[in-house]
Amino acid sequence: MPVTPRKRNAPMRPRPQGNSQGSSPQDAWSRGASPWGQRSAASPPLPIGGKPKKSSQTGRRTAAKPAQGYRVPWVGIALVLTVASLLSATAGALLAVSLSSTPLLQHQLSSEDAAVFDQNGEAIASGNLNLPALNRPVNILLLGTKVLTSDIPDLANKSEELGYHALVNTFDGLSDTMLLLRFDPRDNKLTLLSIPRDTRANVPGLGLVKMNEANLEGGPALAAQTTSDLLNGVGIDRYVRVNIQAIEKLIDALGGVEVYVPQDMKYQDDSQHLYINLKQGQQRLNGDQALQFLRFRYDSKGDIGRVQRQQVLMRAFIEQALTPRTLARLPKVLSIVRSHLDTNLSVEELFALVNFASRTQRSDVQMVMLPGQFSSPDDYDASYWLPHQDEIDRIAKNYFEVSPPPGVPQGLEDYYADIMDDADRGDRPGPGDDALRPGRQTRQGRWDLAATTSEGDLSEEWGQGDSLRETSAPPLRISIQDSTGDPAAVDRALSQLSEGGYGNLLVQSDWPEPLEKTRIIAQKGDVQGAKAVQQALGLGEVQVDSIGDIDSDVTILVGKDWLQRINRRSAWRDTPGL
């Protein structure tokens, strides 16, 4: 029987009340009495409760009273003045925006839709300087939309008048970007899960379709429900919908962002007035250039390449733009928010999130991508990203504290069976396989998961006499990308990893950005696996990201520190008398 899509903004079934984040509904997002309970169609306040623990990081210091006859150094005076000006600017920003607990909604939610986000009670409290601060983990669904005049029937004539398809300041379209963000004050971790827009998922009322249709057909509530179902019922506290115009304006308001552009990017589409022209290299991008960086998609990775560039830009934005000084710019930011964002966050809650993110260390930002694989053109009439449910279970548990359900939820039997079939059709083990088998090393552009290979075959492929040994090492698929320009760096890394028992190794094309330090990327969030590789190499910075080889478990980006290390070893061995 065909499924009839429900009308946009039609009532939805409320999500079951529960606590998937280890906190009670009584935890408070807000300071004192909350006005949230007086609003029938909005979610209750986020958790802002008792004072958070003092940070172990160096905080603001109060200058000690100088001894008689001793002059305070000018550096100390400058520091005090800097801190004072920062606090004054922050106070001015607070007065300007007046911390409101009213949601910044562009569209009113029905009570049924609001209930989708009403699961975990309050989450905000007074922190230092009486600023809002989180007191429990909070999950935020971020939806990015790009809507053109050609997408809206009533504006079809507008495209003809303009002569091109212009961007429209609305949120009711296909979601071009989907991110689930988790702010966890217990360990100061910020986690971002990227969900490819072409992910094939069960959207209530629509069936198995691309996830980006959920926002178009049912708004943020349907998108949140679909995301929650895919991630084993993870609770979603709030949503943010942002259109493409907001990204440009926000980046400009915060002074731009510096990133490494991995290749020359040039593209022209007169029908949309889209002109992309970026040169390879490290550079500071303004808002328009950042959009060019995000919208470019003409590389070998397609939509996944866009997801990876989103992560690169997001990490750079968090590290560079979200600092305590950001608070001084909040009035300008909020004017953009009110025009180009739709969210059920209040100003107070938004402050708490910015306050948290601005104090998050680089090593505490974790970025993962929904595990899956591309569909085969022969299997579907459209291109899909097919999720791997077994790996999703691991990510949901490790990063969102949600365990897999004891049984398949009613109504999703066909969905899970279909996903299992998709994985079985691919060249990658599906959820039914206990573990990946050791494969052979290869310099080809794909993984070879054959259980064994002859020494002769391996020698022909490598041009050397290395042999593959069956070991009990973790069956990790490890990709290696060189940023040094010296082939010896990769060869020595391969040799050392092989000696450590790793046999499933793949050398990919060089990493375009020169790196001082070697990075070990936990591509699918397997931090322990990445740390084991780090130990085998003896150096490297473990980073939870999805910017490496999408088919790998761990991607090694070889930096200058590795090259320097092997050169020192060679020099030591060649020294007479040693």
ROVEX-824691 format. One line per 10 residues: number of its first residue (from 1); their letters; for each residue x, y, z of C-alpha. Coordinates in steps of 0.02 Angstrom, whole numbers. Layout:
REM residues N
NUM> a> X:Y:Z  ...;
This chain:
REM residues 578
1> mpvtprkrna> 0:0:0  82:166:-50  131:284:89  50:454:79  167:594:135  94:696:274  62:879:242  198:999:290  182:1055:471  46:927:502;
11> pmrprpqgns> 36:862:681  164:730:725  162:598:856  258:661:1008  423:577:1044  421:461:1195  481:544:1352  647:475:1404  822:515:1457  951:455:1333;
21> qgsspqdaws> 1084:572:1399  1103:517:1578  1016:665:1659  848:686:1740  708:795:1672  729:904:1826  901:964:1769  889:1149:1731  936:1239:1570  884:1406:1641;
31> rgaspwgqrs> 921:1523:1782  785:1537:1912  603:1528:1863  582:1490:1680  451:1572:1570  458:1424:1451  318:1333:1540  201:1476:1495  219:1442:1308  110:1306:1238;
41> aaspplpigg> 196:1285:1071  378:1295:1120  498:1176:1200  551:1196:1382  716:1281:1420  882:1196:1395  985:1139:1544  1064:1290:1626  1079:1236:1810  1199:1250:1960;
51> kpkkssqtgr> 1369:1329:1935  1484:1226:1825  1650:1164:1892  1795:1283:1879  1898:1255:1725  2071:1183:1747  2132:1302:1612  2211:1467:1652  2073:1592:1683  2066:1778:1715;
61> rtaakpaqgy> 2185:1835:1851  2167:1977:1972  2324:2079:1981  2408:2064:2150  2435:2222:2251  2613:2281:2217  2736:2296:2358  2783:2473:2414  2904:2554:2293  2873:2423:2158;
71> rvpwvgialv> 2799:2474:1991  2674:2362:1906  2753:2309:1738  2672:2387:1586  2633:2213:1520  2529:2181:1677  2437:2344:1652  2403:2300:1471  2336:2130:1523  2219:2206:1652;
81> ltvasllsat> 2157:2336:1528  2130:2202:1396  2028:2095:1515  1932:2246:1575  1890:2300:1399  1836:2123:1356  1722:2116:1508  1652:2287:1468  1616:2236:1290  1534:2076:1350;
91> agallavsls> 1429:2171:1476  1378:2293:1340  1330:2150:1226  1227:2072:1364  1136:2235:1396  1108:2260:1211  1029:2093:1178  946:2070:1348  950:1883:1382  778:1826:1331;
101> stpllqhqls> 704:1654:1356  588:1675:1206  633:1559:1061  699:1640:902  565:1556:796  532:1615:619  385:1494:607  274:1444:751  282:1259:796  124:1162:831;
111> sedaavfdqn> 114:1085:1004  140:913:926  296:969:833  363:1059:986  344:898:1087  472:813:974  604:923:1057  528:916:1231  619:768:1306  758:806:1427;
121> geaiasgnln> 706:950:1537  806:1107:1566  992:1125:1534  1055:1299:1575  1122:1383:1733  1215:1538:1787  1402:1525:1761  1544:1646:1790  1495:1830:1776  1315:1768:1783;
131> lpalnrpvni> 1325:1713:1601  1217:1564:1551  1309:1396:1554  1261:1217:1513  1241:1093:1654  1204:934:1553  1233:866:1377  1128:948:1243  1094:888:1065  1056:1015:928;
141> lllgtkvlts> 1000:971:751  1070:1094:624  987:1102:453  1060:1207:313  945:1252:169  969:1328:-3  807:1380:-85  799:1463:-256  658:1559:-337  637:1412:-456;
151> dipdlankse> 599:1299:-307  444:1399:-257  296:1395:-378  236:1568:-327  406:1642:-370  428:1559:-540  395:1724:-628  529:1806:-521  664:1698:-601  605:1753:-773;
161> elgyhalvnt> 608:1936:-722  783:1923:-648  851:1811:-783  922:1689:-657  870:1583:-507  898:1693:-354  918:1635:-175  765:1654:-64  771:1693:121  667:1546:178;
171> fdglsdtmll> 692:1379:268  557:1271:190  659:1172:66  769:1020:49  904:1020:181  1072:1043:96  1166:1010:259  1122:904:411  1226:905:570  1189:838:743;
181> lrfdprdnkl> 1290:933:873  1318:875:1052  1378:996:1185  1438:899:1338  1493:1005:1488  1544:851:1588  1702:826:1486  1697:988:1384  1675:891:1222  1592:959:1066;
191> tllsiprdtr> 1538:823:943  1476:853:766  1396:712:668  1382:751:482  1237:665:394  1253:664:203  1099:739:124  1078:587:10  1067:466:158  932:336:124;
201> anvpglglvk> 822:331:279  647:294:336  556:462:342  387:442:430  248:462:303  367:453:155  453:285:172  632:253:117  690:414:35  833:537:47;
211> mneanleggp> 840:615:220  845:792:151  661:774:103  608:772:286  626:960:310  535:997:148  386:888:191  373:906:379  489:1043:437  617:1029:578;
221> alaaqttsdl> 511:912:684  502:778:548  688:799:514  724:779:701  613:625:715  698:545:564  870:581:635  822:513:805  754:352:730  912:327:628;
231> lngvgidryv> 1019:348:785  924:227:896  812:356:977  939:489:1026  854:637:1108  859:801:1012  838:956:1120  832:1094:992  846:1129:807  926:1267:705;
241> rvniqaiekl> 881:1299:523  998:1415:432  993:1468:250  1144:1498:143  1134:1688:157  1161:1677:345  1326:1584:328  1399:1723:221  1341:1859:339  1395:1768:498;
251> idalggvevy> 1572:1737:435  1588:1919:383  1522:1977:552  1652:1871:642  1798:1929:536  1818:1786:412  1896:1616:433  2067:1547:382  2073:1378:295  2182:1282:173;
261> vpqdmkyqdd> 2100:1269:2  2156:1096:-59  2145:1132:-245  2105:1270:-368  1917:1286:-369  1837:1364:-521  1657:1349:-576  1526:1460:-657  1337:1439:-662  1253:1591:-738;
271> sqhlyinlkq> 1080:1520:-703  1111:1542:-516  1238:1683:-524  1357:1560:-442  1539:1603:-475  1676:1505:-387  1857:1556:-406  1975:1504:-266  2161:1467:-277  2245:1325:-186;
281> gqqrlngdqa> 2333:1370:-24  2313:1440:151  2204:1595:152  2075:1694:249  1904:1680:171  1768:1810:185  1586:1759:187  1565:1749:-2  1726:1650:-23  1676:1531:117;
291> lqflrfryds> 1515:1496:22  1616:1459:-134  1722:1338:-32  1566:1250:32  1467:1246:-130  1605:1180:-243  1568:997:-280  1663:956:-437  1792:839:-364  1811:650:-357;
301> kgdigrvqrq> 1716:634:-193  1553:717:-245  1433:751:-101  1552:673:27  1684:798:-26  1560:935:19  1532:855:189  1720:851:219  1740:1034:172  1597:1075:290;
311> qvlmrafieq> 1695:992:430  1855:1084:383  1764:1251:385  1668:1211:544  1827:1163:638  1916:1320:579  1764:1425:626  1755:1351:801  1941:1372:831  1958:1547:759;
321> altprtlarl> 1791:1636:773  1710:1563:929  1819:1645:1060  1773:1747:1214  1790:1902:1104  1644:1837:1002  1527:1889:1142  1568:2071:1107  1502:2049:930  1343:1964:984;
331> pkvlsivrsh> 1224:2110:947  1277:2107:763  1270:1918:759  1096:1916:835  1031:2036:703  1086:1907:573  1013:1766:676  844:1850:684  841:1874:495  916:1714:427;
341> ldtnlsveel> 896:1580:561  745:1484:621  769:1399:789  679:1353:949  833:1409:1047  810:1564:1152  939:1704:1159  988:1642:1331  1015:1465:1268  1110:1527:1116;
351> falvnfasrt> 1224:1623:1234  1254:1465:1335  1304:1367:1180  1420:1503:1115  1493:1521:1289  1529:1333:1292  1599:1322:1115  1712:1473:1139  1801:1382:1281  1816:1213:1195;
361> qrsdvqmvml> 1993:1157:1155  2042:1095:982  2071:919:1046  1896:916:1121  1808:947:955  1756:781:878  1688:769:702  1618:608:632  1516:565:479  1370:446:468;
371> pgqfsspddy> 1452:281:414  1395:211:250  1436:183:68  1381:247:-102  1242:153:-188  1273:65:-352  1194:145:-507  1120:-25:-548  1025:-41:-384  926:122:-373;
381> dasywlphqd> 854:254:-487  942:388:-384  1109:408:-296  1103:366:-110  1219:358:39  1178:189:117  1204:192:306  1293:50:396  1183:18:547  1313:-81:645;
391> eidriaknyf> 1436:64:639  1296:188:675  1257:89:833  1437:112:889  1437:299:855  1268:322:941  1333:232:1094  1507:309:1103  1462:488:1060  1279:508:1106;
401> evspppgvpq> 1262:379:1247  1121:286:1161  1125:96:1157  1053:-5:1012  872:-55:1037  843:-233:1099  737:-270:945  694:-188:781  565:-51:811  392:-88:744;
411> gledyyadim> 370:-21:569  556:-20:530  579:-204:488  584:-172:301  701:-25:326  830:-125:422  813:-273:305  840:-159:157  994:-80:234  1065:-253:271;
421> ddadrgdrpg> 1036:-303:90  1123:-145:30  1276:-183:134  1279:-364:75  1275:-307:-107  1427:-196:-82  1609:-247:-80  1617:-209:105  1566:-324:249  1392:-284:311;
431> pgddalrpgr> 1316:-284:485  1313:-474:490  1501:-490:483  1592:-503:648  1749:-414:591  1845:-360:439  1969:-486:376  2151:-439:349  2178:-389:169  2331:-353:68;
441> qtrqgrwdla> 2430:-194:51  2393:-102:-109  2434:59:-194  2278:47:-299  2130:162:-270  2021:36:-182  2020:-89:-40  2057:-272:-72  1979:-375:66  2044:-543:7;
451> attsegdlse> 2086:-650:157  2257:-699:90  2376:-664:-53  2535:-742:-113  2704:-666:-80  2733:-660:-267  2576:-559:-300  2622:-437:-163  2799:-416:-228  2736:-378:-403;
461> ewgqgdslre> 2617:-246:-337  2743:-160:-225  2899:-192:-328  2985:-259:-173  2996:-420:-76  2887:-381:74  2771:-521:127  2605:-510:215  2595:-596:382  2433:-653:461;
471> tsapplrisi> 2425:-570:631  2306:-542:774  2316:-353:756  2152:-258:751  2077:-276:576  2088:-91:540  2089:-22:365  2225:110:366  2250:240:230  2412:339:217;
481> qdstgdpaav> 2426:509:135  2591:602:123  2608:790:146  2799:797:144  2835:763:-39  2964:630:8  2917:451:-41  3034:385:94  2914:450:227  2772:339:165;
491> dralsqlseg> 2884:188:136  2951:195:313  2776:216:384  2717:64:287  2865:-37:349  2839:11:531  2653:-23:527  2682:-192:443  2806:-237:580  2672:-189:705;
501> gygnllvqsd> 2554:-317:629  2446:-204:521  2417:-282:351  2268:-190:278  2359:-35:217  2319:81:72  2425:224:3  2315:364:-62  2357:520:-160  2460:651:-70;
511> wpeplektri> 2378:766:57  2385:940:-23  2417:1041:135  2597:1033:204  2585:976:385  2711:1006:523  2639:868:632  2575:698:581  2387:679:604  2304:513:639;
521> iaqkgdvqga> 2122:532:589  1991:423:673  1888:427:514  1738:335:588  1760:388:768  1865:238:824  1977:332:944  2053:176:1021  2100:109:850  2180:276:806;
531> kavqqalglg> 2277:278:970  2341:103:935  2407:163:766  2484:313:854  2575:196:972  2636:89:826  2709:243:741  2774:321:900  2707:494:860  2558:586:786;
541> evqvdsigdi> 2409:686:844  2248:587:857  2102:685:785  1920:633:772  1873:692:598  1800:627:436  1916:718:317  2020:566:269  1987:417:155  1801:379:175;
551> dsdvtilvgk> 1830:191:162  1964:187:296  1947:163:482  2103:267:513  2189:389:395  2369:441:427  2419:612:361  2609:603:363  2690:765:422  2866:838:432;
561> dwlqrinrrs> 2892:772:608  2890:593:542  3013:635:403  3128:720:529  3119:569:642  3167:442:509  3307:558:447  3378:567:624  3372:378:636  3462:359:470;
571> awrdtpgl> 3596:484:522  3620:393:686  3640:226:600  3765:298:475  3874:377:610  4041:282:624  4069:198:790  3883:189:835;
